[in-house]
Amino acid sequence: MTLNPRELTRRDLLSRGAAAGTAFVVGSGYVAGTSTAWAMEVAHLKPATMATLIHMARDIYPHDHVADAFYAAAVKGYDSAEAAPMIEDGIAGLNAAAQGAGHSSYVDAGWERDRVDILRDMEKSTFFQTIRGGLVTGLYNQKEVWPLFGYEGESYSKGGYIDRGFDDINWV
Amino acid sequence: MTAPFDLSDDSVVVVIGTGAGGGVLANELAQKGVSVVALEAGGRYLPEDYINDEWESFGQLAWLDARTTSGDWRVANDFSGLPAWIVKAVGGTTTHWAGASLRFQDHEWKAASTYGPVQGANLLDWPIDPREMDDYYTRAEDKLGVTRTGGRAGLPGCNNYKVFEAGAKAIGYKEVHTGRMAINSADNDDRPACQQTGFCFQGCKWGAKWSAAYTDIPRGEATGNLEVRDRAHVLKIEHDASGKVTGVLYADADGNQHLQRARVVCVAGNSIESPRLLLNSASSMFPDGLANSSGQVGRNYMRHMTGSVYAVFDQPVKMWRGTTMAGIIQDEARHDPSRGFVGGYELETLALGLPFMAAFLDPGAWGREFTTALDAYENMAGMWIVGEDMPQETNRITLNMDVKDQYGLPVPNVHFDDHPNDIAMRNHAYKQGMAVYDAVGATRVFPTPPYPSTHNLGTNRMSENPRDGVVNAHGQTHDITNLFISDGSQFTTGAAENPTLTIVALAIRQADHIAGELSKGTL
């Protein structure tokens, strides 16, 4: 369930938690972007867990021109009674690994390379592979993401490209 | 006007599968007045049903019944439950195929004689003279409306082709064109010209690409001699005490089982399901499975030596626009052992949409090395490599007794190890493919591993001697006179070319043979 950011209260915004680093606002029952451009309710996961999961998703498939909202949408499905225990365990393990590497939590590791080092050490784990595998469709099969990569999707409804540039490049 | 045949009608020819082999055979027999019941495991989808969305279409059309994998091929690791990307629908994989329609080169019918002994390879000559195929190839090309044959013009080149052609010419390749494609370049045979829509793999919504689903199948039905039962999944072929087959047991859409009697049974379920069905039909008389006195049923599984090369440029390509595979370089298709391998390969343009590119560019990869490649998706060009792979006895379809399908039958396990010749050829092809793109200014190239198999071949192979294979030169099993194999599983060797045209040509030839034998009363 996506919340309209305007519905967030000022108090919620000020509750920006240390647990989620600086990237997200973690409120009671929701996670939001610090820009408040998006927000997501969470019912089964701790909001801080979801915030960390979104961060992990971006670190696995980082696209700097793709906003957090799309990563949030990609992992939203894990906020279920069925998936929550696995995710809470996995994120707890991720934070423990981060603490072992001298950070207070995963999201508090400020440099991407430090977080990627943590992920590399666990990339064979079922948890990592589940998240990574799910993102392949969860992220890249969002139709709203396609234009960000230039991909135009179906063209049949527009009559194909026969008159719309199937051979329009002139640089070769 | 669909002919309804009775389950107890033992005068019919039963064809199992309705793709390039079974769909064409069923129609060709029906045109000759032979009564045919075609049983198709999948449902019936027509162009208006096709979905131009990669994953959604995959869910609609792909064969997703449980399968297992083993061997050193990367597919067994990356897509362990999906050894093949083929279709479960009326028309079979002719809905999904790209349309590339190439004849074998003469020497490829005689691989064992031409290449000589290759250690670890179970090479054999086809028991067919290449000259005998000339007329059947012509009939197949006319049926499919193949461009650049029979006076039909080639397709125009799309952006992906323009990059490919310029690179090919820059490094000296001569045989470069937009392919011989079963995709209309002009209105033909009640099908329109290609509208450069992309999504050839998801079923052509225009019907510009030939598919048995909307050509041979309805035309066969229109004769009144063909009944196609969709969602009819064949479980077992039955036989009598004399060892002749008598009918097939199948499950309908509701899971109810029926026995269709038959005078002749033709198996065309693709190179994974066809041997699986023979093995699952084992009886006290045939304990190793039907038609398996040679022990070759399920063996010599070939999938073509494949791979892809993608490249990124500093300018847009928009490779998804236009015909997916209308582009070919044939200079490397020759047999020239000085390259370090026997046989040859084709380079063909290929494009994937963003969702499939994410899944197939480098399965399992993550991090910026991977994502920066996708960031450049709009500037990406792509080609596919398809070459002859070596038949090996140990590459095979077996029954996995530990895993059962929805009918309680053992699922097929697909075991594949690359032969050293396959690896040498792939490395050569990667190098050449990357050189093509480097020659036109690629800023980054990607030698991409093989996808789940689309070309599944060889598991009931044709042989002169019954000791060496499963079927004779007409696809008739050596062991059982009224049991035929009608799909790519009868391929003795794979050749470098995309197999559909040859499957179709062999189906036309087999229909001539079966109809002749039926009229002579010898079947």
Interface residues (C-beta under 8 A of the other chain):
Chain A: I60 Y61 P62 H63 H65 V116 L119 E123 R132 V136 T137 L139 Y140 N141 V145 W146 F149 G150 Y151 E152 G153 E154 S155 Y156 G159 G160 Y161 I162 G165 F166 D167 D168 I169 W171 V172
Chain B: N52 D53 E54 W55 P156 G157 C158 N159 Y161 K162 V163 A166 C194 Q195 Q196 T197 G198 F199 K205 W206 F313 Q315 P316 V317 K318 W320 R321 G322 G353 L354 P355 M357 A358 A359 G364 W366 G367 R368 F370 T371 L374 D375 Y377 E378 V440
